[in-house]
Amino acid sequence: MTGRRRFRVRGTVQGVGFRPFVFNLAEQLGVTGWVLNDADGVLAEAQGSPAALDAFEHGLWTQAPLHATLDAVVSEAVKAIDEPRVETGPGFEIRPGCGMRPGFEIRPSPAGTRGHAGVLPDLTTCRACVAEILDPSDRRFRYPFTNCTHCGPRFSIMDRLPYDRANTAMAAFEMCALCRDEYEHPRDRRFHAQPNACPACGPTLALRDRFNVASATGDDALRAAVALLREGQIVAVKGIGGFHLLVDATNAAAVARLRARKGRPTKPFAVMFRDEAQLDAACAPTNVERAAVSGSRAPITLMRRRAGLLAPGVAPGTPWLGALLPYTPLHHLLLRDLAVAVVATSGNVAGAPICTQGLDAMQRLGDVADVFLDHNREIRRPVEDAVVRQFEQDVCVLRRGRGMAPARVASCADVAVVAVGGARKNAVSVLRGGAVILGPHLGELDADLHAHAMHAAAMQDLPQLLGVDPLIVAHDMHPDYASTRSAHATPYRRIPVQHHHAHAATVLAERGLESACAVVWDGTGFADDGTVWGGEFLRVTRHDFERIAHLRHFRLAGGDAAIRAPARQALGLMVALDQPAALARTGLDAATEAALIRMLRSGLRAPLTSSAGRLFDAVSWLLGCVSADTSFEGEAAGALEHAADGKDVLTLQPLPVPTLTAGVLDWGPMILAILRRRHTESSGGLSALFHHALARGIADVVQQEGQLDVVLSGGCFQNRRLLETVAASLREVGHRPHWCRAIPPNDGGLAAGQAVVAASISSISSR
C-alpha cells in the first residue's frame, strides 16, 4: 500500500547539505517526492510504503548532516499522487532542470516568504577542501575560497532566508560549467553548496596599499603578502567575518610595532598556528583544549604557553595564550607558506568594531597596516573569532563569534523579544519560538560612531533574518548606556532588566533551572539605590530577584575614572578601613593623593560600590601585580589570577575568611592581613589565599541561604582560579554549583539574560 507524507523540518537545517542528504536518503529507501528550503526550514514530501516512510522519518532524525540541529520533524499524511518512476542505476544521473521528472527532486525555494528557519554560523574548512587546495593536480589548487556543503561562509554572507545562492553575497558570482556540474550532481559533496566557486568563476584576492592601489592579484597577491610578513610587515587580511591584522609572532620588533600602531600596549594577542604540531611546540594544551581548538568551530582557545618560540610581547605577563588554527583556505595557505605562527588580532583600533570592507579598512587601519590583502566577496555582517576557556572538564564560551553565532543558547517562554545587551562586550539576542538565539560579539558601544551604527544595524538585522517581529525590547536599567537609548528609540514595549538579574538568568535558562541562589560578581552594574553593584548574592527566579547579601562597600574616587586605575581603587579600600597611611606608594603625586583621600572621605564624586571586580583590581595593585593604571578591562584582575598560578594554599598560612554580618560580606580583616603580610610573603601565595578566602566566604553565605542550586555568573567568573575554587567549596558543603557553557559569563551574555527575564515577566503579566 502506497502512502504519502509531508515533513516539516525545523532547526538549523539550511547551509548544512540537508537537501542533498534528504535526496540521497529518499533514493536509498526508494521513495518518491521532493524537498525544498523555505523561510521556516526544510519542507519535503515523500511517497512510498508505510515502512519506507517510517524509515524516511527516522532517518531525518538519526542521519542528519554533522552541522544540522533539528528542533522538530512534524509529519502529516497527504493524498498520494501518481508519479512516474524513473529507474536509476550505476552511471545514471538525475539533475534539476534536465527535462526529466525524477523519482525524488530538489525543488527551488519559494520567494518572498519570511519564517523561522535556523541560521547557520560560518563553518571551518573541512579536511576534503584542505586536501584539494594542497593538491597540485586539483583544479582548486591554492584557491583561497574553496568550500563545500560541509564548510565555508554562511551567516557572514547571507542576505536573507532561505539560504540559497541568490540570497547571499555569492549571487555576484555566476558558476562556471564545472562548478554548476558539481552543484547539480546528487552524489557530489558540492551538491547544492551555495558558496561553490573556483578560480575561474569565484572571488579573487588583491594586495592593496592604503590608497587602494593594487600591486598584485590572485595567488600572486597571497605570495606577496607572505613575503611581506617574513619581512616584519603588518598585513591586514580580509577573512570570513572581517579583517585580521597579522604579523610574524616570532618577530619581536614586528609585534612591538603592531602594539604601538594599534594602541594596545599590553593586552595579549591571539596567535594562529599552521597546525597542531606547531601549536604543541608553543603551548601545552589539555585534551579538552585540543578538542576545542581543532574542532569544527575552531575558536580561539586559552591554553598554557611554553617558553620560547614566540616573541615575549605576544602575551606579556600571563602564562596563557589565545591559540587558534587556520579555519579558511586563505589562512591555511598563508600559514603553510609562511611556516611560522602569526599574531591574528581583530582588524580594529582601541576597541572599535572590526572592519569588514576594504575601503573602510584602508581608512580606519591605514596608519596600522602596511598592506591589505583584500578580496571581492562581500561580508554582509561582522563576525569576530569566538573565544573559549576550559573550566574543570569542559570548555566555556567567553565570546560568541565565528562558528558559534548566531545560535540557540537556552529555552524559555515563547515571546517575541529582541534584547539589546549592555555597553561593553555587546551582543544582541532574539527570542523566537521559546529559543534564545544569541548573536555574535559586537564590542564596546562607547568606542566610536562605527560601534553605534553596528549595534543599530544588528538590532534590526538579527530579528529580520530570523523572521521575528518583536513585541518587546529588553534592555539594561542603566539610563546612559547607548543600548538603552537605542531601546527607547524602538516602537516596542520596553522591559528594563537589572544587570545582575540578567547575568543570573543566563545560567537559569541554559541549565534548565527555575530558581536558585545566585552569586553574581562583576565590575559594574546599575541599581536604583545610589550605589554601584558588583558583588551580589541574589535569590532569583526567571522573572524576579531579591538581594540577600553583598560585598562590603567602598568608594571609587572619581567614579568611572577609577575603573582603570587600580591605585585609586586601593586607596578607596584603605579609606574604608581608615588606613590611608598603610599605602607605601600609589604612583600618584602627593597633592593628587591628598585630593583623592578628601574626595573619598566626603563622598563627593566617589560613589559607593560593592564591586568584586574593583576589589580584585585593588588587591592586584596592593600585591604589586599591576601598575597604577591599566590599559584594558580586566588587566589587573587577570594579573592577580596569573600570580596565583600553581600556588597550593594548603602549604600556606590562610587569610581570614570574609564574614557575613547583616547581609554584608566583610573583606576588611582579609585586606588588613594582606597589608601586614605583603612585604614578607610572595604576591603569588597571597593571591592564591585571597581567592581561597573569598571562595570560603561565598560558601558560608550560600549555606546560610540554604538553596541547593547555586548559579555563578558575571565577568569575575571568567577567572578560572575563582570559579573552580568556588565550585569546589560549594560542593564540599553539599551545594550544586552551575555556570554557563554556551553563554559568556561577562556582558557578552547579558542580552540572553535580558531576553529570558523579559519573556518571563511578559508571560506572567499576560496570564
C-alpha positions in Angstrom: 0.0 0.0 0.0 1.4 3.4 -1.0 1.1 6.4 1.2 2.4 10.0 1.1 3.5 12.3 3.9 4.6 15.9 4.2 7.5 16.6 6.5 8.3 20.0 8.1 11.8 20.1 9.5 12.7 23.0 11.7 16.0 23.9 13.2 19.5 24.7 11.8 18.9 22.8 8.5 20.0 25.2 5.8 23.6 25.5 4.7 24.5 22.1 6.0 23.7 20.0 3.0 20.3 19.0 4.3 18.5 18.9 1.0 21.2 16.7 -0.7 21.0 14.4 2.4 17.2 14.1 2.0 17.6 13.5 -1.7 20.0 10.6 -1.1 18.0 9.2 1.8 15.0 9.1 -0.4 16.9 7.3 -3.1 18.3 4.7 -0.6 14.7 4.0 0.6 13.1 4.0 -2.9 10.6 6.8 -2.0 9.5 9.5 -4.5 8.7 13.1 -3.9 10.5 16.4 -3.4 12.4 18.6 -0.9 12.9 22.4 -0.7 14.2 25.1 1.5 11.8 27.8 2.7 11.9 30.5 5.3 10.7 28.1 8.0 13.4 25.5 7.4 13.0 22.4 5.1 9.8 21.1 3.6 9.6 17.6 2.0 7.0 15.2 0.7 7.7 11.5 0.4 5.7 8.7 -1.2 6.2 5.0 -0.7 5.2 2.1 1.5 4.4 2.8 5.2 7.6 1.0 6.2 9.7 3.1 3.8 8.0 6.3 5.1 8.7 5.4 8.7 12.3 4.7 7.8 12.5 8.0 6.0 11.2 9.9 9.1 13.6 8.0 11.3 16.5 8.8 9.0 15.7 12.5 9.1 16.3 12.4 12.8 19.2 10.0 13.1 21.3 10.5 9.9 21.2 14.3 9.5 24.4 16.1 8.4 27.1 16.9 11.0 26.3 20.6 11.4 22.5 20.2 11.4 20.5 20.8 14.5 16.9 19.6 14.4 14.3 21.2 16.7 11.3 19.4 15.2 10.2 17.0 12.5 6.5 17.2 12.0 4.8 14.8 9.6 1.3 14.7 8.3 -0.5 12.3 5.8 -1.3 13.8 2.4 -3.0 12.3 -0.6 -0.8 10.1 -2.7 -0.4 11.1 -6.3 0.5 9.2 -9.5 4.3 9.7 -10.1 6.1 8.0 -12.9 9.1 6.1 -11.6 12.5 6.7 -13.1 14.8 3.7 -12.9 18.3 4.6 -11.7 21.4 2.6 -11.7 25.2 2.9 -12.0 26.1 6.0 -14.0 22.5 7.2 -14.2 22.3 10.9 -13.2 19.2 13.0 -12.4 19.8 16.7 -12.3 17.4 19.6 -11.7 16.3 21.3 -14.9 17.3 18.3 -17.1 13.8 18.0 -18.5 13.2 14.6 -16.9 10.9 14.1 -13.9 13.0 12.3 -11.3 11.7 9.9 -8.6 12.8 12.5 -6.0 13.8 16.1 -6.7 15.1 19.2 -5.1 12.8 22.0 -5.9 13.5 25.7 -6.0 12.8 27.7 -2.8 9.7 29.8 -2.8 10.4 33.5 -2.9 9.1 36.3 -0.7 8.4 34.3 2.4 9.5 35.1 5.9 9.6 32.5 8.7 11.7 30.7 11.3 14.5 28.7 9.8 17.7 28.4 11.8 20.7 30.4 10.6 24.0 28.5 10.4 27.2 30.1 11.6 30.2 30.2 9.3 31.9 26.8 9.1 35.6 25.8 9.4 37.2 24.4 6.2 36.8 20.7 6.1 39.6 18.2 5.5 38.5 17.4 2.0 38.7 21.0 0.9 42.1 21.5 2.6 43.3 18.4 0.7 42.1 20.0 -2.6 43.9 23.3 -2.1 47.2 21.5 -1.4 46.9 19.1 -4.4 48.8 20.5 -7.4 46.6 18.2 -9.7 43.3 19.6 -8.4 41.6 22.5 -10.2 41.2 24.3 -6.9 44.9 24.0 -6.0 45.8 27.1 -3.9 42.3 28.6 -4.3 41.5 30.5 -1.1 37.7 30.4 -1.4 37.3 26.7 -1.7 34.2 25.2 0.2 31.5 22.6 0.0 28.3 21.7 1.8 30.4 20.8 4.9 32.2 24.1 5.3 32.6 27.7 4.3 30.9 31.0 4.9 27.2 31.1 5.9 26.0 33.8 8.3 28.5 36.3 7.2 27.5 36.3 3.5 23.7 35.8 4.0 21.2 38.5 2.9 18.1 36.6 3.8 16.4 33.2 4.2 16.0 30.8 2.6 19.7 30.0 2.3 20.1 30.0 -1.5 22.9 31.4 -3.5 20.6 34.2 -4.8 20.1 35.3 -1.2 23.9 35.6 -0.4 26.9 37.7 -1.4 27.7 34.9 -3.8 24.9 36.0 -6.1 27.5 38.3 -7.7 29.5 35.3 -9.0 27.9 33.1 -11.7 29.1 29.5 -11.5 31.2 28.2 -14.4 30.1 24.9 -16.1 32.3 22.7 -13.9 31.1 24.3 -10.7 27.5 24.1 -12.0 28.1 20.4 -12.8 29.2 19.8 -9.1 26.3 21.8 -7.8 23.7 19.7 -9.7 25.2 16.3 -9.1 23.4 14.4 -6.3 26.5 12.4 -5.2 28.9 15.3 -5.2 29.7 16.9 -1.9 29.1 20.3 -3.5 25.6 19.3 -4.5 23.7 22.5 -3.7 26.7 24.1 -1.9 25.6 27.7 -2.2 29.0 29.4 -2.0 30.5 27.0 -4.5 33.2 28.6 -6.7 36.6 28.0 -8.3 39.4 30.2 -9.7 37.5 30.5 -13.0 34.3 31.9 -11.6 34.7 32.9 -7.9 36.1 35.6 -5.7 39.7 36.8 -6.1 42.4 38.3 -3.9 44.1 41.6 -4.4 47.0 43.1 -2.5 46.5 46.8 -2.0 48.1 49.7 -0.3 46.3 52.2 2.0 45.3 54.2 -1.1 43.5 51.2 -2.6 46.2 50.7 -5.3 46.5 47.0 -6.2 50.1 45.7 -6.6 49.1 42.0 -7.2 46.1 39.8 -7.6 45.1 36.1 -7.2 47.8 33.8 -6.0 50.5 36.4 -6.7 48.8 38.6 -4.0 48.9 35.8 -1.5 52.6 35.0 -2.1 53.4 38.7 -1.9 51.6 39.0 1.4 53.6 36.1 2.8 56.9 37.7 1.7 55.9 41.0 3.4 55.1 39.1 6.6 58.5 37.5 6.5 60.0 41.0 6.3 58.1 42.0 9.5 55.4 44.0 7.8 51.8 44.2 9.2 49.3 42.8 6.8 45.5 43.3 7.1 43.8 40.2 5.8 40.2 40.0 4.9 38.8 36.7 6.2 35.2 35.4 6.6 33.8 37.9 9.1 36.2 40.8 8.9 39.8 41.8 8.7 42.6 40.4 10.8 45.9 42.2 11.5 48.7 39.7 11.0 52.4 39.8 11.9 55.1 37.2 12.4 54.6 36.1 16.0 58.3 35.2 16.3 59.4 38.7 15.3 59.6 40.9 18.5 60.1 44.1 16.6 57.1 43.5 14.4 54.9 42.6 17.4 56.0 45.8 19.1 55.2 47.8 16.0 51.7 46.4 15.9 51.1 47.2 19.6 52.3 50.8 19.1 50.2 51.4 16.0 47.0 49.6 17.2 47.2 51.4 20.6 47.2 48.1 22.5 50.2 48.3 24.9 49.8 45.1 27.0 46.6 43.2 26.2 47.6 39.7 24.9 47.3 38.9 21.2 45.8 35.7 19.8 48.2 33.5 17.8 47.3 31.4 14.8 49.4 28.3 14.2 50.0 26.4 11.0 48.9 23.0 12.5 48.7 21.1 15.8 52.4 20.2 15.7 53.4 23.9 15.6 50.9 24.7 18.3 52.3 21.9 20.5 55.8 23.5 20.2 54.4 26.7 21.7 51.7 25.6 24.0 50.7 22.7 26.3 47.0 22.1 25.6 44.9 19.7 27.6 42.8 17.1 25.9 39.8 19.4 26.4 41.6 22.4 24.9 42.9 20.4 22.0 39.4 19.1 21.1 38.1 22.7 21.2 40.9 24.4 19.1 40.9 21.6 16.5 37.1 21.1 16.3 34.6 22.2 13.7 34.1 25.6 15.3 37.9 26.4 15.6 37.6 29.1 18.3 40.4 31.0 20.0 41.2 28.7 22.9 43.1 29.8 26.0 45.8 27.3 26.9 49.2 27.3 28.7 52.1 28.6 26.7 55.6 27.2 26.7 58.7 29.4 27.0 60.5 30.4 23.8 59.4 30.2 20.1 57.0 33.2 20.3 58.1 36.8 20.8 57.7 37.8 24.5 55.5 40.8 23.5 52.8 38.5 22.1 51.2 37.8 25.6 53.2 39.7 28.3 52.7 38.9 31.9 50.5 35.8 31.5 51.0 32.1 31.4 48.1 31.7 29.0 47.9 32.2 25.3 44.8 32.5 23.0 45.6 29.9 20.3 43.8 29.1 17.1 44.3 27.1 14.0 43.5 28.1 10.3 39.8 27.9 9.6 39.6 29.2 6.0 41.5 28.1 2.9 43.2 31.5 2.8 44.6 31.1 6.3 45.7 27.5 5.6 47.7 28.8 2.6 49.1 31.8 4.4 50.3 29.8 7.3 51.8 26.9 5.2 53.7 29.3 3.0 55.0 31.4 5.9 55.9 28.4 8.1 55.8 30.4 11.4 52.9 31.3 13.6 51.3 34.7 13.3 49.6 37.2 15.6 46.0 37.2 14.4 44.2 40.1 16.1 41.0 41.9 15.1 41.3 44.5 12.4 40.3 47.4 14.5 41.8 50.1 16.7 41.3 50.5 20.5 38.1 48.5 20.9 36.3 49.9 17.8 34.3 47.4 15.6 36.2 45.1 13.3 36.5 46.3 9.7 34.6 44.3 7.1 35.0 46.3 3.8 38.2 47.1 2.0 37.8 50.9 1.7 36.6 51.2 5.3 39.6 49.2 6.4 42.0 51.3 4.5 40.6 54.4 6.0 40.4 53.2 9.6 43.5 51.0 9.6 45.7 53.0 7.2 48.0 54.0 10.0 48.2 50.5 11.4 48.6 48.1 8.5 51.4 48.3 5.8 49.3 46.5 3.2 45.8 45.0 2.8 45.1 41.5 1.4 41.6 42.2 0.2 39.0 40.1 -1.8 35.8 40.9 -3.6 33.4 38.6 -1.8 31.3 41.0 0.3 30.9 40.5 4.1 27.3 41.2 5.0 27.8 41.4 8.8 30.9 41.5 11.1 31.8 38.3 12.9 34.8 38.2 15.1 36.5 35.0 16.3 34.9 33.1 19.2 36.9 32.7 22.5 36.7 29.7 24.9 38.4 28.6 28.1 38.4 25.3 29.9 36.8 25.2 33.4 37.0 21.8 35.1 36.5 19.2 32.3 34.6 21.4 29.8 35.1 24.5 27.8 33.0 27.6 28.4 32.5 30.4 25.9 33.9 33.8 26.8 33.0 35.4 23.5 30.5 34.1 20.9 31.7 34.7 17.4 32.6 32.9 14.2 31.4 29.3 14.2 29.3 29.8 17.3 26.9 32.7 16.4 24.1 33.1 15.9 23.0 30.1 17.9 20.3 28.8 20.2 21.7 29.0 23.7 18.7 28.5 26.0 15.0 27.9 26.2 12.3 29.9 27.9 8.8 31.3 27.5 7.6 31.8 23.9 7.5 35.6 23.5 8.9 37.6 20.6 11.7 39.6 22.2 14.8 41.5 21.0 17.3 42.2 23.7 20.0 44.8 23.2 22.7 43.9 25.7 24.9 46.3 27.7 27.6 48.8 26.9 30.7 46.5 26.8 31.2 43.2 25.1 27.8 43.9 23.5 25.8 41.3 21.6 22.2 41.3 20.6 19.8 38.4 21.2 16.4 37.4 19.8 13.8 35.2 21.5 11.9 33.1 19.0 9.7 30.1 19.5 10.9 29.7 23.0 14.5 29.7 22.0 17.0 32.3 23.0 19.3 33.0 20.0 22.4 35.0 20.8 24.1 36.9 18.0 27.9 37.4 17.7 30.1 39.7 19.7 29.9 43.3 18.6 32.3 45.0 21.1 32.3 48.2 23.0 29.4 50.6 22.2 31.2 53.6 23.5 34.2 53.1 21.3 33.1 55.3 18.4 30.3 56.1 15.9 31.0 52.9 14.0 30.1 50.9 17.1 26.8 52.7 17.5 25.9 52.1 13.8 26.9 48.5 14.0 24.7 47.9 17.1 21.7 49.7 15.5 22.1 47.5 12.4 22.3 44.3 14.5 19.1 45.3 16.4 17.3 45.3 13.0 19.2 42.6 11.2 19.0 39.6 13.6 15.2 39.7 14.1 14.6 40.3 10.4 16.9 37.4 9.4 15.3 35.1 11.9 11.8 36.1 10.9 10.9 37.7 14.3 8.5 40.7 14.7 9.5 41.8 18.2 6.7 42.7 20.7 9.2 43.6 23.4 12.6 45.1 23.6 14.6 44.2 26.7 17.5 46.4 27.9 19.7 47.3 30.9 18.4 49.6 33.6 21.3 51.9 33.1 19.9 55.1 31.6 23.1 56.2 30.0 24.0 53.0 28.1 23.9 53.5 24.3 22.0 50.3 24.1 19.3 51.6 26.5 18.9 54.7 24.4 18.6 52.5 21.3 15.9 50.5 23.0 13.9 53.7 23.8 14.0 54.6 20.1 12.1 51.4 19.1 8.3 51.2 19.0 8.2 48.0 21.1 7.2 47.6 24.7 10.2 48.2 26.8 11.2 46.0 29.7 14.2 47.1 31.7 16.2 44.3 33.3 18.5 44.8 36.3 22.1 44.0 35.2 22.8 41.2 37.8 19.4 39.6 37.4 20.2 39.3 33.7 23.5 37.6 34.5 21.9 35.1 36.8 19.0 34.4 34.4 21.5 33.2 31.7 22.5 30.3 33.9 18.9 29.6 35.0 17.9 29.3 31.3 20.9 27.4 30.0 20.9 24.9 32.9 17.1 24.5 32.9 16.6 25.9 36.4 13.6 27.9 37.6 15.1 29.3 40.8 18.4 29.4 42.6 20.8 31.3 44.9 22.9 33.4 42.6 26.4 34.7 43.1 26.9 37.5 40.5 30.3 39.1 40.7 31.5 41.6 38.1 32.8 45.2 37.7 29.8 47.4 37.4 26.0 47.1 37.4 23.4 49.8 37.7 21.0 49.7 40.6 18.5 52.2 41.9 19.8 52.5 45.5 22.5 55.0 44.6 25.4 52.5 44.8 27.3 50.6 42.1 26.6 46.9 42.4 29.1 44.2 41.5 29.5 41.7 44.4 25.9 40.3 44.7 24.2 37.4 46.3 20.6 37.1 45.0 17.6 34.9 45.4 16.5 34.6 41.8 13.7 33.3 39.6 13.5 34.0 35.9 11.1 36.9 36.5 12.2 38.3 39.8 15.1 38.6 42.3 15.9 39.6 45.9 19.2 40.8 47.1 20.2 38.8 50.1 23.8 39.9 50.6 26.6 41.8 49.0 30.3 42.6 49.4 31.2 45.4 51.8 31.1 48.8 50.2 34.0 51.1 49.5 34.2 54.3 47.4 35.6 54.9 43.9 37.5 58.2 43.7 36.3 59.9 40.5 33.7 57.2 39.7 34.3 55.8 36.2 37.8 57.4 36.2 38.8 54.8 38.9 37.8 51.8 36.8 41.2 51.5 35.1 43.2 53.0 37.9 43.9 50.2 40.5 45.8 52.6 42.8 42.6 54.7 43.2 40.7 51.6 44.0 43.2 50.5 46.6 43.1 54.0 48.1 39.3 53.5 48.4 39.8 50.3 50.3 42.3 52.0 52.6 40.0 54.9 53.4 37.1 52.5 54.0 39.3 50.7 56.6 40.6 54.1 57.9 44.1 53.1 56.9 45.2 55.5 54.1 48.7 55.7 55.5 49.1 52.0 55.0 50.0 52.5 51.4 53.7 52.9 50.8 53.1 54.1 47.3 50.2 54.9 45.0 52.0 56.1 41.8 50.3 59.4 42.4 51.8 62.7 43.4 51.2 63.8 47.0 48.8 66.6 46.1 46.7 64.3 43.9 46.7 61.6 46.5 45.5 64.0 49.2 42.8 65.3 47.0 41.5 61.8 46.3 41.5 61.0 50.0 39.4 64.1 50.6 37.1 63.0 47.8 36.7 59.5 49.3 36.0 60.8 52.8 33.5 63.3 51.6 31.8 61.0 49.1 31.8 63.8 46.5 32.2 62.2 43.1 33.1 59.0 44.8 30.2 56.6 44.6 29.9 53.6 46.9 30.4 50.2 45.3 30.1 46.6 46.2 32.0 45.6 43.1 34.0 42.3 43.2 35.8 43.4 40.1 37.1 46.6 41.7 38.1 44.6 44.8 40.2 42.3 42.7 41.8 45.3 40.9 42.7 46.9 44.2 44.2 43.7 45.7 46.2 43.2 42.4 47.7 46.7 42.9 48.4 46.1 46.6 50.3 42.9 45.8 52.3 44.6 43.0 50.8 42.6 40.2 49.9 45.6 38.2 50.9 49.3 37.8 48.9 52.3 38.9 47.0 52.4 35.6 45.8 49.7 33.2 45.2 49.7 29.5 42.4 47.3 29.2 39.4 46.0 31.1 40.3 43.0 33.3 44.1 43.6 33.2 44.5 44.0 36.9 42.2 41.1 37.9 43.9 38.9 35.3 47.3 39.7 36.7 46.1 38.7 40.1 44.8 35.4 38.8 48.1 34.8 37.0 50.1 35.5 40.1 48.2 32.6 41.9 49.0 30.2 39.2 50.4 26.9 40.6 50.3 28.0 44.2 49.0 25.4 46.7 47.1 27.1 49.6 47.4 24.0 51.8 51.1 24.9 52.3 50.4 28.5 53.3 49.0 30.3 56.3 45.4 31.1 55.5 43.9 34.6 55.3 40.8 35.4 57.4 37.7 34.3 55.6 35.2 37.2 55.0 32.3 37.0 57.4 28.6 37.8 56.8 27.0 40.4 59.1 23.6 41.9 58.4 23.8 40.9 54.8 27.3 42.3 54.2 30.2 40.0 53.4 33.1 41.9 55.1 36.5 41.7 53.4 38.1 44.1 55.9 40.1 41.6 58.1 41.3 39.8 55.0 42.6 43.0 53.4 44.3 44.1 56.6 46.0 40.8 56.8 47.2 41.2 53.2 48.6 44.6 54.1 50.5 43.2 57.0 52.0 40.3 55.1 52.6 41.7 51.6 56.2 42.7 52.3 57.2 39.4 53.7 55.3 36.9 51.6 55.1 36.3 47.9 52.4 38.0 45.9 51.5 34.7 44.2 50.9 33.0 47.6 48.8 35.8 48.9 46.8 35.9 45.6 46.0 32.2 45.9 45.0 32.7 49.6 42.8 35.7 48.6 40.9 33.6 46.0 40.6 30.7 48.6 39.3 33.0 51.3 36.7 34.6 49.0 35.5 31.1 47.9 35.0 30.1 51.6 33.1 33.3 52.2 30.8 32.6 49.3 30.2 29.1 50.5 29.3 30.5 54.0 26.8 32.9 52.6 25.2 30.2 50.4 24.9 27.8 53.4 23.0 30.4 55.4 20.6 30.9 52.4 20.0 27.1 52.2 19.3 26.8 48.5 20.9 23.7 47.0 21.3 25.1 43.4 23.8 28.0 43.1 24.4 29.9 39.9 27.7 31.6 39.3 27.8 34.4 36.8 29.3 37.8 36.0 32.7 38.8 34.5 34.7 37.8 37.6 33.8 34.2 36.9 36.0 34.2 33.8 38.7 33.8 36.4 39.4 30.1 36.3 41.0 30.0 39.8 38.0 31.8 41.3 35.3 29.7 39.6 36.9 26.3 40.2 37.7 27.2 43.8 34.2 28.4 44.5 32.7 25.4 42.8 34.8 23.0 45.0 33.9 25.0 48.1 30.2 24.8 47.4 30.3 21.1 46.7 32.1 20.4 49.9 29.1 21.8 51.8 26.5 20.0 49.8 25.5 22.5 47.1 25.2 22.2 43.4 27.1 24.9 41.5 26.0 25.9 38.0 27.6 28.1 35.4 27.1 28.7 31.7 28.9 26.8 29.0 27.3 28.3 25.9 26.6 31.9 27.2 29.5 34.1 28.2 29.6 34.9 31.9 30.6 38.5 31.1 28.5 41.2 29.5 28.6 39.3 26.2 25.8 37.1 27.7 23.8 40.0 29.1 21.4 40.1 26.1 20.5 36.4 26.6 19.6 37.0 30.2 17.6 40.1 29.4 15.5 38.2 26.9 14.8 35.4 29.4 13.8 37.9 32.1 11.6 40.0 29.8 9.9 36.9 28.4 9.1 35.6 31.8 7.8 38.9 33.1 5.6 39.2 29.9 4.4 35.7 30.2 3.3 36.1 33.8 1.7 39.5 33.2 -0.4 38.1 30.4 -2.0 35.3 32.4 
